[in-house]
Amino acid sequence: MSNKARENVADSVQKRYRRTKKDIEQSLFDAAITSIENIGFNNLTVKALTQEAKIDPPVFYNRYKDMNDFLEKFVRNYDYWLNDNINFNQDNLHPVANAHATINAITESLLNDTCMQRLIAWEISEKNYITQRTAQNRDISSKHIMSFFDEKFKNCDINFSHASSLIIGGVIFLILHREAGTFNSIDYTEQKNIAELKLNIEKIILKIFDDYEEELPSADIPPSKQQAVSIAKKLIKNNVEYDIIKASTGLSDNILEKLYKNH
């Protein structure tokens, strides 16, 4: 078979091939991610999207009324962005360590997801039905995580929701702003500064919640031992030897083991 004949056969096969509805939708979503990462949500047009997806505009309009209709469906993928990117485990980690792991996961995910950065920037810069719904749904979807920490840290001097809002909000700003220039003379496009930022986030969390004490079930602590338990907690925190704590407080091994476990 000649080369010309081969080309004719290939063209014929290509013309007969029709992408399924699912294929077209995936091509549009993939094209949207690429385009949004480059030009943002505000500058996205049907022409740019369909060219990137390699489909004709009429194919787009057969499925969506307009760009807003498409974007409303597209951004639903980010409604559960926080839940999808946080390996939240309320059972196996100390609450302070869990708080750090959660905020660190949010930071890491946002750093690696340019499209999410563009979505947050769009939410900040433009108020419309899509941006309001997406921002609100994301907040609602993570409410159970915040409620867990609020309950755990309810006896601390600093409110967890407000403290985490300041930290996460600061992280979001620094990530969105880093392409515009330095902040406090720090260039957050450099990996060494991002690593330093994450290290200091950990230190901040440890500092602001250093008064956290895991509550033992009241049934485990006789009323006569409450003061001794309070003293033992302070001694444990100051790394006093186990035998000295036991001798000075008179607490049983069972109670002391629980205190050490929750430290």
C-alpha positions as CSV (number, residue, x, y, z in Angstrom):
1,M,0.0,0.0,0.0
2,S,1.4,3.4,-1.0
3,N,1.9,6.2,1.6
4,K,-0.9,8.2,0.0
5,A,-3.3,5.2,0.3
6,R,-2.3,4.8,4.0
7,E,-3.1,8.5,4.6
8,N,-6.5,8.1,3.0
9,V,-7.3,5.1,5.2
10,A,-6.2,6.9,8.3
11,D,-8.3,10.0,7.4
12,S,-11.3,7.7,6.7
13,V,-10.9,6.0,10.1
14,Q,-10.5,9.3,11.8
15,K,-13.7,10.7,10.2
16,R,-15.7,7.7,11.2
17,Y,-14.5,7.9,14.8
18,R,-16.9,9.8,17.1
19,R,-16.0,10.7,20.6
20,T,-18.6,9.7,23.2
21,K,-20.4,12.3,25.3
22,K,-18.2,11.3,28.2
23,D,-15.0,11.6,26.1
24,I,-16.1,15.1,25.0
25,E,-16.9,16.2,28.5
26,Q,-13.6,14.9,29.8
27,S,-11.7,16.7,26.9
28,L,-13.5,20.0,27.9
29,F,-12.7,19.6,31.6
30,D,-9.0,18.8,30.8
31,A,-8.9,21.7,28.4
32,A,-10.4,24.0,31.1
33,I,-7.8,23.0,33.6
34,T,-5.0,23.8,31.1
35,S,-6.6,27.1,30.0
36,I,-7.5,28.3,33.5
37,E,-4.0,27.6,34.8
38,N,-2.6,29.8,32.0
39,I,-5.2,32.6,31.8
40,G,-7.6,32.2,34.8
41,F,-11.3,32.0,35.0
42,N,-12.1,35.6,34.0
43,N,-10.4,35.3,30.6
44,L,-11.7,31.9,29.6
45,T,-13.8,31.9,26.4
46,V,-15.7,29.3,24.5
47,K,-13.3,29.8,21.6
48,A,-10.2,29.3,23.7
49,L,-11.8,26.3,25.5
50,T,-12.9,24.5,22.3
51,Q,-9.6,25.1,20.6
52,E,-7.8,23.6,23.5
53,A,-10.2,20.6,23.6
54,K,-10.0,20.2,19.8
55,I,-13.8,20.2,19.3
56,D,-16.0,22.5,17.3
57,P,-18.0,25.2,19.1
58,P,-21.4,23.7,18.1
59,V,-20.4,20.5,20.0
60,F,-19.9,22.7,23.1
61,Y,-23.3,24.4,22.7
62,N,-25.0,21.1,22.2
63,R,-24.1,20.3,25.8
64,Y,-23.9,23.7,27.6
65,K,-26.0,26.9,27.3
66,D,-23.0,29.1,27.6
67,M,-19.7,29.5,29.4
68,N,-21.3,30.1,32.8
69,D,-23.3,26.9,32.4
70,F,-20.1,25.0,31.7
71,L,-18.2,26.6,34.6
72,E,-20.9,25.9,37.1
73,K,-20.6,22.2,36.3
74,F,-16.8,22.3,36.1
75,V,-16.2,23.9,39.5
76,R,-18.4,21.3,41.3
77,N,-15.2,19.2,41.1
78,Y,-13.8,21.6,43.7
79,D,-16.8,21.6,46.1
80,Y,-15.1,18.9,48.2
81,W,-11.5,20.1,47.6
82,L,-10.6,20.3,51.3
83,N,-12.1,16.9,52.1
84,D,-10.4,15.3,49.1
85,N,-7.0,16.6,50.0
86,I,-6.9,16.1,53.8
87,N,-6.1,12.8,55.2
88,F,-8.1,13.5,58.3
89,N,-7.7,10.9,61.0
90,Q,-9.3,11.9,64.3
91,D,-8.4,8.6,66.1
92,N,-4.7,7.9,65.5
93,L,-3.1,11.4,66.1
94,H,-2.8,13.7,69.0
95,P,-5.2,16.6,68.3
96,V,-2.4,19.2,68.1
97,A,-0.4,16.9,65.7
98,N,-3.7,16.3,63.8
99,A,-4.3,20.1,63.5
100,H,-0.8,20.5,62.0
101,A,-1.2,17.6,59.6
102,T,-4.5,19.0,58.4
103,I,-3.2,22.6,57.8
104,N,0.0,21.2,56.2
105,A,-2.1,19.1,53.8
106,I,-4.2,22.1,52.8
107,T,-0.9,24.1,52.2
108,E,0.7,21.3,50.2
109,S,-2.4,20.7,48.1
110,L,-2.9,24.4,47.2
111,L,0.8,24.7,46.3
112,N,0.4,21.9,43.8
113,D,-3.0,22.8,42.3
114,T,-2.8,25.9,40.1
115,C,-6.4,25.6,39.0
116,M,-7.6,25.8,42.6
117,Q,-5.4,28.9,43.1
118,R,-7.2,30.4,40.1
119,L,-10.6,29.5,41.5
120,I,-9.9,31.2,44.8
121,A,-8.6,34.2,43.0
122,W,-11.8,34.3,41.0
123,E,-13.9,34.0,44.1
124,I,-12.0,37.0,45.6
125,S,-12.2,39.2,42.5
126,E,-15.7,38.5,41.3
127,K,-19.0,38.0,43.1
128,N,-21.4,35.9,41.2
129,Y,-23.6,32.8,41.7
130,I,-20.9,30.3,40.8
131,T,-18.2,31.8,43.0
132,Q,-20.5,32.3,46.0
133,R,-21.9,28.7,45.7
134,T,-18.5,27.1,45.3
135,A,-17.0,29.0,48.2
136,Q,-20.0,28.3,50.5
137,N,-20.1,24.6,49.6
138,R,-16.4,24.1,50.2
139,D,-16.9,25.7,53.6
140,I,-19.9,23.5,54.5
141,S,-18.1,20.4,53.3
142,S,-15.3,21.0,55.8
143,K,-17.5,21.9,58.7
144,H,-17.2,18.5,60.4
145,I,-13.4,18.9,60.5
146,M,-13.5,22.3,62.1
147,S,-16.2,21.2,64.6
148,F,-14.0,18.3,65.7
149,F,-11.1,20.7,66.4
150,D,-13.3,23.3,68.0
151,E,-14.5,20.7,70.5
152,K,-11.0,19.3,71.2
153,F,-9.6,22.8,71.8
154,K,-12.6,24.3,73.6
155,N,-10.7,24.8,76.8
156,C,-7.7,26.5,75.2
157,D,-7.2,30.3,75.4
158,I,-7.3,30.6,71.6
159,N,-10.3,29.7,69.5
160,F,-9.3,27.1,66.9
161,S,-11.6,28.3,64.1
162,H,-10.3,31.8,64.3
163,A,-6.6,30.7,64.6
164,S,-6.8,28.3,61.7
165,S,-8.6,30.9,59.6
166,L,-5.7,33.3,60.1
167,I,-3.1,30.6,59.3
168,I,-4.9,29.2,56.3
169,G,-5.9,32.6,55.0
170,G,-2.3,33.8,55.3
171,V,-1.1,30.7,53.4
172,I,-3.6,31.3,50.6
173,F,-2.6,34.9,50.3
174,L,1.1,34.1,50.2
175,I,0.6,31.5,47.5
176,L,-1.6,33.7,45.4
177,H,0.7,36.7,45.8
178,R,4.0,35.0,45.2
179,E,4.0,35.5,41.4
180,A,3.4,39.2,41.9
181,G,6.5,39.7,44.1
182,T,8.1,39.1,47.5
183,F,6.3,39.6,50.8
184,N,8.3,40.9,53.7
185,S,11.3,40.5,51.4
186,I,10.7,36.8,51.2
187,D,10.4,35.1,47.8
188,Y,7.8,32.3,48.2
189,T,8.4,31.0,44.7
190,E,11.6,29.5,46.1
191,Q,11.2,26.0,47.6
192,K,13.5,26.8,50.6
193,N,11.2,29.6,51.7
194,I,8.1,27.4,51.3
195,A,9.8,24.7,53.5
196,E,10.6,27.4,56.1
197,L,7.0,28.6,55.9
198,K,5.7,25.1,56.6
199,L,8.1,24.6,59.5
200,N,7.0,27.9,61.1
201,I,3.3,27.0,60.7
202,E,4.1,23.9,62.7
203,K,5.8,26.0,65.4
204,I,2.9,28.4,65.5
205,I,0.4,25.6,66.0
206,L,2.4,24.1,68.8
207,K,2.8,27.5,70.5
208,I,-0.8,28.6,70.4
209,F,-2.2,25.3,71.5
210,D,0.5,24.4,74.1
211,D,-2.1,24.7,76.9
212,Y,-4.1,21.8,75.4
213,E,-4.7,19.0,77.7
214,E,-6.6,15.8,76.7
215,E,-9.5,15.3,79.1
216,L,-9.6,11.9,80.7
217,P,-13.1,10.3,81.3
218,S,-14.2,11.5,84.8
219,A,-14.9,7.9,85.8
220,D,-11.1,7.2,85.5
221,I,-10.2,9.9,88.0
222,P,-11.6,9.8,91.5
223,P,-12.6,13.3,92.8
224,S,-9.9,13.0,95.5
225,K,-7.2,12.6,92.8
226,Q,-8.2,15.6,90.6
227,Q,-5.5,17.9,92.1
228,A,-2.9,15.2,91.9
229,V,-3.7,14.7,88.2
230,S,-3.3,18.4,87.5
231,I,0.1,18.4,89.2
232,A,1.1,15.2,87.3
233,K,0.3,16.8,84.0
234,K,2.6,19.7,84.7
235,L,5.4,17.4,85.8
236,I,5.0,15.3,82.6
237,K,5.1,18.4,80.5
238,N,8.4,19.4,82.2
239,N,9.8,15.9,81.5
240,V,10.1,14.9,85.2
241,E,10.9,11.2,85.7
242,Y,8.0,8.8,85.9
243,D,9.0,7.4,89.4
244,I,9.3,10.9,90.9
245,I,5.8,11.8,89.5
246,K,4.3,8.6,90.9
247,A,5.9,9.0,94.3
248,S,5.0,12.7,94.6
249,T,1.4,12.4,93.4
250,G,0.4,9.0,94.6
251,L,-1.4,8.3,91.3
252,S,-1.8,4.7,90.1
253,D,0.1,3.3,87.1
254,N,-3.2,3.1,85.2
255,I,-4.0,6.8,85.6
256,L,-0.3,7.8,84.9
257,E,-0.3,5.7,81.7
258,K,-3.4,7.5,80.5
259,L,-1.8,10.9,81.2
260,Y,1.4,9.9,79.4
261,K,-0.6,8.6,76.4
262,N,-2.5,11.9,76.1
263,H,0.5,14.1,76.5
